[in-house]
Amino acid sequence: MLISKERVVGLASERRALSPARKAAIAVLLLIPFAIYLALPTYDRAQPELLGVPFFWWYQTVMLAVAAVLFFVAAYLWESGSR
């Protein structure tokens, strides 16, 4: 089934533009994980350990979960703001 060009244009025109405040919030949410990962000296150490795992490794694992949540929230703001 093919979608006509008019229908695609109609779908695009039905979407609202994101407000500048929403765009800024999305940008901040997306930049937080990158800024934290770039701050390597703050977590580049072996102590303390958690269940025998050095700090560096469990910090990275926790940050993956935190980044996933922040990316999800940013995606939600993007989608809910453009409907």
C-alpha positions in Angstrom: 0.0 0.0 0.0 1.4 3.3 -1.0 0.8 6.6 0.8 0.2 9.6 -1.4 2.5 12.6 -1.2 -0.5 14.7 -0.1 -1.2 12.4 2.8 2.4 12.6 4.0 2.4 16.4 3.7 -0.9 16.4 5.6 0.6 14.4 8.4 3.6 16.6 8.6 1.5 19.8 8.8 -0.6 18.3 11.6 2.4 18.2 13.9 3.0 21.3 16.0 6.3 23.0 16.4 8.1 22.5 19.7 8.3 25.5 22.0 11.8 26.9 22.7 11.5 26.0 26.4 10.7 22.4 25.4 13.6 22.3 23.0 15.9 23.6 25.7 14.7 21.0 28.2 15.2 18.2 25.6 18.7 19.5 24.8 19.7 19.6 28.5 18.3 16.1 29.1 20.4 14.8 26.2 23.5 16.6 27.2 23.6 15.5 30.8 24.8 11.9 30.2 27.5 13.2 27.8 28.8 15.8 30.3 28.9 13.1 33.0 30.8 10.7 30.8 33.3 13.3 29.8 34.0 14.1 33.5 36.2 11.0 33.7 38.4 12.2 36.6 35.3 12.2 38.9 34.8 8.5 38.6 38.1 7.1 37.4 39.0 5.2 40.6 38.7 1.7 42.0 37.3 2.5 45.5 34.7 2.1 46.8 33.7 -1.4 45.7 30.2 -2.7 45.5 29.9 -6.5 45.8 33.6 -6.7 44.7 33.1 -4.6 41.6 35.3 -1.5 41.4 33.6 1.9 41.5 34.4 2.7 37.8 32.5 -0.3 36.6 29.4 0.0 38.7 29.2 3.7 38.1 29.3 3.1 34.4 26.5 0.5 34.7 24.3 2.9 36.8 25.0 5.7 34.4 23.7 3.5 31.5 20.4 3.2 33.3 20.3 6.9 34.2 21.1 7.9 30.6 18.4 5.5 29.3 15.8 7.2 31.6 16.9 10.7 30.5 16.8 9.7 26.8 13.3 8.3 27.4 12.1 11.5 29.0 13.6 13.6 26.2 11.8 11.4 23.6 8.6 11.6 25.5 8.8 15.4 25.6 9.6 15.5 21.9 6.7 13.3 21.0 4.1 14.8 23.3 5.1 18.3 22.3 4.7 17.7 18.6 1.2 16.2 18.7 
